[in-house]
């Protein structure tokens, strides 16, 4: 197919998958969203000027919401791994959405290992941007990537390690040694000044990740028209 036909078909399918989702047609949503990802997976070339990664990420978030509707609550990350081929290949917002939903449903078995694998694939360069750990050059990432990445790190350190797994001391130690922008490392100062480890965890980690974002952004699929036609 010609590039314009590719783009038109992809956007139409993405819009249709979102319509299915709104209508609670979750099987159809999951099938169509996964089809979009499969058609574009591994592609880095723009489709008529629209980045393939943007379309894949939108479809991935829709796919996760369909799984939630189907009640496949314990399988979010496993199904994402199967869909994208590996944990490392899952887009950060899609991964973040899956993690949030899985935590909301109380399914934490094996979650720490998967999150560590995903978070560990990135390294910080010049304190400004993240690249894949096996790359020497900055990737072509949208500006909001760091926001989603740091929010994901907060979920891992504060919610999973600190609260659900009860590893407050290990959570603080992990943040101290993680590759984070320096302004996010205030955990050290607060932890040292606090007389209570639990209070240190709460105060320090919340301060360390005080990112001004819409808390619902990670669980709402971006409207394809709004995101892809800019």
Secondary structure, DSSP 8 states (H G I E B T S, - for coil): --HHHHHHHHHHHHHHHHHHHHTT-HHHHHHHHHHHHHHHTT--S-BTTB-HHHHHHHHHHHHHHHHHHHT-TT-HHHHHHHHHSSSTTS-HHHHHHHHHHHHHTT--TTHHHHHHHHHTTEEEETTTEEEETT-SS-----TTHHHHHHHHHHIIIIIIIIIIS--HHHHHHHHHHS---GGG-THHHHHHH-S-HHHHHHHHHHHHT-----TTGGGS---HHHHH--
